[in-house]
Amino acid sequence: MSGKTGFCTDADLSTWERVKKAFANDWEQTKADFGSDEARDMDQDVDDTVKQMAGADDAFENREQAFRFGYAAQCRYKSKHATWSDDLDRQLRSDYDGDYDKDRRHIRHAYEYKYVD
């Protein structure tokens, strides 16, 4: 057993790490739903939270490569391609080291993401 009290096993803690992310996203969505100006609208509902907790294929961890690539592409190409275009799509397809067709919508989401510091 691990943890300060010995209550949680290593398996419990591993599962918690996945569930914790789903709860964090759900909490962020709840704050946005109730009008918080500082919360991100995650555009998710209970079904999305359950999928994340269950470790579904569409969990963030399974899309992180696509999101990271899309954000890096934004940093690299945004001055030349202010908006998504066919030219940009062709460039990213040739740059991407993965299944571009499968990950395209996640790449585009990250490319168009507006980070507020």
Beta strands, then each sheet from edge to edge (+ up, - down):
end
